[in-house]
């Protein structure tokens, strides 16, 4: 992947469909940034050492969703 193409977001999703009498339920499990890359969120300059520090947040982010359709 070239730098000009942007940041690669590695994600996975798993869905389970349940058909009830009056509604359809869809439960989803997933995760983002599965390779645990520490993508920079912010740059902070330290004037004492004259260096830039990269700050990253949320290395792996799980997700859960539940949809109900009538």
Buried (B, 14 or more C-beta within 10 A) or exposed (E): EEEEEEEEEEEEEEEEEEEEEEEEEEEBEBBBBBEEEEEEEEEEEEEEEEEEEEEEEEEEEEEEEEEEEE
